[in-house]
Amino acid sequence: MTIVMDGLRYLAYILIFPGFLFCFLTGMLLCGIDRKLVARMQKRIGPPILQPFYDFFKLLGKETIVPAAANRTVFLLAPLVGLAAQVVLQLFIPVFHFNAFRGVADVIVILYLLLIPALSVILGAASSGSPYAGVGLSREMVTVLSVELPLVLVLLAVAKTVGNALGTGLCFSLTDIVNYQIANGSLLTRLSMLPAAAAMLLIIPGETGSHPFDAAEAETEICEGMLAEYSGAPLAVYKLSHAVKLLTMTSLFVALFLGGIGGGVMTLLSGLSPAAAGAIGLVLEILILFLLCVVLVAVCVSLLHAVTARLRIEQLFKYYWTVVTGLAAVSVVLAWYGL
């Protein structure tokens, strides 16, 4: 009976919270808020906040066309693999007191999982047999290579800082990182972590493929180049995967640098029964997480989108391997010397 209950609990984690349903609703809302904020910054009315939902269900009703030159199996499976990786990734990110999956190397697992959606886009575009998709996927490959080094350094800086405090040398468990911040305050309050936090804010647009780091070569490029041959449900899944990645990256920032903000939620509810306090506390923490993600989207995605011109491919590579990597490296050095 225990095995059955555990299985049902983990199935609920995967399908409802913090899995697919939570990712779908929250990611789409964040995407809609991003589009609305950018429009307001550009003095436009912009689409409704629910527009990503409308677009998603509209695409589901469209016909799926597979090019004659495409590898049909890879072409159709690639979007699903990318979305599945995004949902699994969210299961490893704690929502303050709660996370579905935990371990001693969550950060390393997350680093690997972040590569899968980008690789799925590249494989899908390559399998389409379209030269237009080839142009887009080449830019995506450069973006992946550019972002990985500073992201690794940011994670290393956080792991070293918390590891020094816990006496473990390096701490790659997100649960331990969040619990440490709940007990000792957010890492964002440490001067040594400010460069890493700034680097992470600049990494988020690159990881999510948002302007000015998006894969399209021009605003007028059809379907963002590498998705030129996609239509119907597969294109809807790719759009959903982009929205979910916006959630996972911003919630990862919250876990790494702002994990202590939700630490007082359960204390405020200490007068209630454990069951009621747990349920109400979880809802409040989800709302806090969502609000923090909205603020991060406004700061690191929408603002960049509104004020920054699109970077050429050589500029993008140089930008990440100099400015962003330099910021992350400063935090690594400071953390290594215990500052």
C-alpha positions as CSV (number, residue, x, y, z in Angstrom):
1,M,0.0,0.0,0.0
2,T,2.9,2.4,0.8
3,I,4.4,1.8,-2.6
4,V,1.1,2.6,-4.3
5,M,0.7,5.8,-2.3
6,D,4.2,6.9,-3.0
7,G,3.7,6.2,-6.7
8,L,0.5,8.3,-6.7
9,R,2.2,11.1,-4.8
10,Y,5.0,11.3,-7.3
11,L,2.6,11.0,-10.2
12,A,0.8,14.0,-8.7
13,Y,4.1,15.8,-8.4
14,I,4.9,15.2,-12.1
15,L,1.4,15.9,-13.5
16,I,0.1,18.6,-11.2
17,F,2.5,20.4,-8.8
18,P,5.2,21.3,-9.3
19,G,5.0,19.4,-12.6
20,F,3.2,19.9,-15.8
21,L,0.0,21.7,-14.8
22,F,1.9,24.2,-12.6
23,C,4.5,24.7,-15.2
24,F,1.9,25.2,-18.0
25,L,-0.2,27.8,-16.1
26,T,2.6,29.7,-14.5
27,G,5.0,29.7,-17.5
28,M,2.3,30.9,-19.8
29,L,1.3,33.7,-17.4
30,L,4.9,34.8,-17.1
31,C,5.2,34.8,-20.9
32,G,2.1,37.0,-21.2
33,I,3.3,39.4,-18.5
34,D,6.7,39.7,-20.3
35,R,5.0,40.6,-23.6
36,K,2.7,43.1,-21.8
37,L,5.6,44.8,-20.0
38,V,7.7,45.1,-23.1
39,A,4.7,46.6,-25.0
40,R,4.2,49.2,-22.2
41,M,7.9,50.1,-22.1
42,Q,7.6,50.7,-25.9
43,K,4.4,52.8,-25.4
44,R,2.2,50.1,-27.0
45,I,-1.0,48.5,-25.6
46,G,0.4,45.0,-26.4
47,P,-1.5,41.7,-26.4
48,P,-3.6,40.5,-23.5
49,I,-1.7,38.7,-20.7
50,L,-3.6,35.5,-21.6
51,Q,-2.5,35.7,-25.3
52,P,0.0,32.8,-24.9
53,F,-2.9,30.6,-23.8
54,Y,-4.9,31.6,-26.9
55,D,-1.9,31.0,-29.2
56,F,-1.2,27.6,-27.7
57,F,-4.7,26.2,-28.1
58,K,-5.1,27.8,-31.5
59,L,-1.9,26.0,-32.6
60,L,-3.2,22.7,-31.2
61,G,-6.2,23.0,-33.6
62,K,-4.0,23.6,-36.6
63,E,-2.8,20.9,-39.0
64,T,0.6,19.4,-38.4
65,I,2.7,19.4,-41.6
66,V,5.8,17.2,-41.7
67,P,8.2,18.2,-44.5
68,A,8.9,15.4,-47.1
69,A,12.7,15.7,-46.5
70,A,12.3,15.5,-42.7
71,N,13.2,12.6,-40.4
72,R,9.6,12.2,-39.2
73,T,10.4,10.5,-35.8
74,V,13.0,13.0,-34.7
75,F,10.9,15.9,-36.1
76,L,7.9,15.0,-34.0
77,L,9.6,13.7,-30.8
78,A,12.1,16.6,-30.3
79,P,9.5,19.1,-29.0
80,L,8.1,16.5,-26.5
81,V,11.6,15.6,-25.2
82,G,12.4,19.3,-24.6
83,L,9.2,19.9,-22.8
84,A,9.6,16.8,-20.6
85,A,13.1,17.9,-19.6
86,Q,11.7,21.3,-18.6
87,V,9.0,19.8,-16.4
88,V,11.5,17.4,-14.8
89,L,13.9,20.3,-14.2
90,Q,11.2,22.2,-12.2
91,L,10.7,19.1,-10.0
92,F,14.3,19.6,-8.7
93,I,13.9,23.3,-7.8
94,P,12.6,23.9,-4.3
95,V,9.7,26.2,-3.6
96,F,11.2,27.3,-0.2
97,H,10.1,24.4,2.1
98,F,9.0,22.0,-0.7
99,N,10.6,20.2,-3.6
100,A,9.5,17.0,-5.3
101,F,12.9,15.5,-6.0
102,R,16.0,16.1,-3.9
103,G,19.6,14.8,-3.7
104,V,23.2,15.7,-3.1
105,A,23.9,16.8,-6.6
106,D,20.7,18.7,-7.7
107,V,22.7,21.5,-9.2
108,I,24.7,19.2,-11.5
109,V,21.5,17.4,-12.6
110,I,19.9,20.8,-13.4
111,L,22.9,21.8,-15.4
112,Y,22.5,18.7,-17.6
113,L,18.7,19.1,-17.8
114,L,19.1,22.7,-19.1
115,L,20.9,21.4,-22.1
116,I,18.2,19.1,-23.2
117,P,15.6,21.7,-24.4
118,A,18.2,23.5,-26.5
119,L,19.4,20.2,-28.0
120,S,15.9,19.2,-28.8
121,V,15.4,22.4,-30.7
122,I,18.6,21.9,-32.6
123,L,17.8,18.3,-33.4
124,G,14.3,19.2,-34.5
125,A,15.5,21.9,-36.8
126,A,18.3,19.7,-38.2
127,S,15.8,16.9,-38.9
128,S,13.5,19.2,-40.8
129,G,15.8,19.3,-43.8
130,S,15.2,23.0,-44.2
131,P,18.1,25.4,-45.0
132,Y,16.2,28.2,-43.2
133,A,16.1,26.1,-40.0
134,G,19.8,25.5,-40.4
135,V,20.6,29.2,-40.1
136,G,18.6,29.4,-36.9
137,L,20.0,26.3,-35.3
138,S,23.6,27.5,-35.9
139,R,22.8,30.6,-33.8
140,E,21.2,28.4,-31.1
141,M,24.3,26.3,-30.9
142,V,26.5,29.4,-30.4
143,T,24.1,30.7,-27.7
144,V,24.3,27.4,-25.8
145,L,28.1,27.4,-25.9
146,S,28.2,31.0,-24.8
147,V,25.9,30.6,-21.8
148,E,27.2,27.4,-20.3
149,L,30.5,28.7,-19.0
150,P,29.1,31.7,-17.0
151,L,26.3,29.5,-15.7
152,V,28.7,26.9,-14.4
153,L,30.7,29.6,-12.7
154,V,27.6,31.1,-11.1
155,L,26.6,27.6,-9.7
156,L,30.1,27.0,-8.5
157,A,30.2,30.3,-6.7
158,V,26.9,29.5,-4.9
159,A,28.0,25.9,-4.1
160,K,31.4,27.1,-2.7
161,T,29.8,29.9,-0.5
162,V,27.2,27.5,1.1
163,G,29.8,24.7,1.2
164,N,32.2,26.9,3.2
165,A,29.4,27.8,5.7
166,L,28.3,24.1,6.1
167,G,31.9,22.8,6.3
168,T,31.4,20.6,3.2
169,G,33.7,22.4,0.8
170,L,31.2,22.4,-2.0
171,C,27.4,22.1,-1.7
172,F,25.6,21.0,-4.8
173,S,22.2,20.3,-3.1
174,L,19.6,22.9,-3.9
175,T,17.7,21.8,-0.8
176,D,20.7,22.5,1.4
177,I,21.3,25.8,-0.4
178,V,17.7,26.9,0.2
179,N,17.7,25.7,3.9
180,Y,20.9,27.5,4.6
181,Q,19.4,30.7,3.3
182,I,16.2,30.2,5.3
183,A,18.4,29.9,8.5
184,N,21.0,32.6,7.6
185,G,19.4,35.0,5.1
186,S,19.4,35.3,1.4
187,L,22.8,35.0,-0.5
188,L,21.8,38.2,-2.3
189,T,22.6,40.1,0.8
190,R,26.3,39.1,0.5
191,L,28.6,41.4,-1.4
192,S,30.5,38.5,-2.8
193,M,27.4,37.1,-4.4
194,L,26.2,40.3,-6.1
195,P,28.4,39.8,-9.3
196,A,27.1,36.2,-9.6
197,A,23.5,37.3,-9.2
198,A,24.0,40.0,-11.8
199,A,25.5,37.4,-14.1
200,M,22.6,35.1,-13.6
201,L,20.1,37.9,-14.5
202,L,22.0,38.3,-17.8
203,I,22.1,34.5,-18.3
204,I,18.3,34.1,-18.1
205,P,17.5,35.9,-21.4
206,G,20.2,33.8,-23.1
207,E,18.9,30.6,-21.7
208,T,15.3,31.4,-22.5
209,G,16.1,32.7,-26.0
210,S,14.6,36.1,-25.3
211,H,15.6,39.4,-27.0
212,P,18.3,40.4,-27.5
213,F,19.6,36.8,-27.4
214,D,16.8,35.2,-29.4
215,A,17.5,32.8,-32.2
216,A,15.9,34.8,-35.0
217,E,18.2,36.9,-37.2
218,A,15.5,39.6,-37.7
219,E,12.1,40.5,-36.4
220,T,10.6,39.6,-39.8
221,E,12.1,36.1,-39.9
222,I,9.3,33.5,-40.3
223,C,8.8,31.3,-37.2
224,E,12.2,32.2,-35.7
225,G,14.3,30.4,-38.3
226,M,14.9,27.1,-36.8
227,L,11.2,26.5,-36.3
228,A,10.4,27.5,-39.8
229,E,9.0,24.1,-40.7
230,Y,7.1,23.5,-37.6
231,S,3.3,23.9,-37.4
232,G,0.3,22.7,-35.4
233,A,0.8,20.8,-32.1
234,P,4.6,20.4,-32.3
235,L,5.0,24.2,-32.7
236,A,2.6,24.7,-29.8
237,V,4.8,22.4,-27.6
238,Y,7.9,24.4,-28.5
239,K,6.1,27.6,-27.5
240,L,5.1,26.0,-24.3
241,S,8.6,24.8,-23.6
242,H,9.9,28.4,-24.0
243,A,7.3,29.6,-21.5
244,V,8.2,26.9,-19.0
245,K,11.9,27.7,-19.3
246,L,11.1,31.2,-18.4
247,L,9.6,29.9,-15.2
248,T,12.4,27.4,-14.4
249,M,15.2,29.9,-14.9
250,T,13.6,32.6,-12.8
251,S,12.6,30.1,-10.1
252,L,16.2,28.8,-10.2
253,F,17.4,32.3,-9.5
254,V,15.0,32.5,-6.6
255,A,16.3,29.3,-5.1
256,L,20.0,30.2,-5.6
257,F,19.9,33.8,-4.3
258,L,16.5,34.5,-2.6
259,G,15.8,31.2,-0.9
260,G,15.6,32.9,2.5
261,I,12.7,35.2,1.7
262,G,10.0,32.5,2.3
263,G,11.6,31.3,5.5
264,G,9.2,33.2,7.7
265,V,6.0,31.9,6.1
266,M,5.6,28.8,8.3
267,T,6.5,30.8,11.4
268,L,3.6,33.1,10.8
269,L,1.3,30.1,10.7
270,S,2.7,28.4,13.8
271,G,-0.6,28.8,15.7
272,L,-2.6,26.7,13.2
273,S,-2.7,22.9,13.0
274,P,0.2,21.3,11.2
275,A,-2.0,20.2,8.3
276,A,-3.6,23.6,7.8
277,A,-0.3,25.5,8.3
278,G,1.3,23.2,5.7
279,A,-1.4,23.7,3.1
280,I,-1.7,27.5,3.6
281,G,2.1,27.9,3.8
282,L,2.6,26.1,0.5
283,V,0.0,28.3,-1.2
284,L,1.7,31.4,0.2
285,E,5.1,30.2,-0.9
286,I,3.9,29.5,-4.4
287,L,2.5,33.0,-4.6
288,I,5.7,34.5,-3.3
289,L,7.7,32.5,-5.9
290,F,5.4,33.7,-8.7
291,L,5.7,37.3,-7.6
292,L,9.5,37.1,-7.4
293,C,9.5,35.5,-10.9
294,V,7.4,38.3,-12.2
295,V,9.8,40.9,-10.8
296,L,12.7,39.0,-12.3
297,V,11.0,38.8,-15.7
298,A,10.4,42.6,-15.6
299,V,14.0,43.3,-14.6
300,C,16.2,40.9,-16.6
301,V,14.0,40.0,-19.6
302,S,11.5,42.7,-20.3
303,L,13.8,45.6,-19.6
304,L,16.6,44.1,-21.8
305,H,14.0,43.4,-24.5
306,A,12.8,47.0,-24.5
307,V,16.1,48.9,-24.4
308,T,18.6,46.6,-26.1
309,A,19.3,46.1,-29.8
310,R,19.6,42.5,-31.0
311,L,23.2,41.3,-30.8
312,R,24.9,39.8,-33.8
313,I,26.2,36.3,-33.3
314,E,29.8,37.3,-32.8
315,Q,28.8,40.0,-30.3
316,L,26.7,37.5,-28.3
317,F,29.6,35.1,-27.9
318,K,32.0,37.9,-26.9
319,Y,29.5,39.4,-24.5
320,Y,29.0,36.2,-22.6
321,W,32.6,35.1,-22.5
322,T,33.9,38.5,-21.3
323,V,31.3,40.6,-19.4
324,V,29.0,37.8,-17.9
325,T,31.8,35.3,-17.4
326,G,33.9,38.0,-15.7
327,L,31.1,38.8,-13.2
328,A,30.6,35.2,-12.3
329,A,34.4,34.6,-12.0
330,V,34.7,37.5,-9.5
331,S,32.1,35.8,-7.2
332,V,33.9,32.4,-7.6
333,V,37.3,34.0,-6.5
334,L,35.7,35.8,-3.6
335,A,33.8,32.6,-2.5
336,W,37.0,30.5,-2.8
337,Y,38.8,32.8,-0.3
338,G,35.8,32.8,2.0
339,L,34.9,36.5,1.5
